[in-house]
Amino acid sequence: MKEITVAIAGTGGRQEYRDVRLMPGTRARDILAQLNLTGFQLMKPEGGAFGFNDDIYEAVADKQKLFAAKADVEAGA
């Protein structure tokens, strides 16, 4: 098991931090659902975003911090 901290941007002008425990096979969508973050995506530390089906457990180190930001999705773009 790993633990990470998710910093949530765009929550009313303040930044909120949530600790999350990861089990092997935990995906981005699992974390977002657990934190009730509809319309958000998890950002990679090196830049870019994780896909909703990306295995976060394998991609991060224990005690790592990730950011959750509102997803900028434009239909037809």
Secondary structure, DSSP 8 states (H G I E B T S, - for coil): -EEEEEEEEEETTEEEEEEEEE-TT-BHHHHHHHTT-TTEEEE-TTSSB--TT-BHHHHS-TT-EEEEEE----TT-
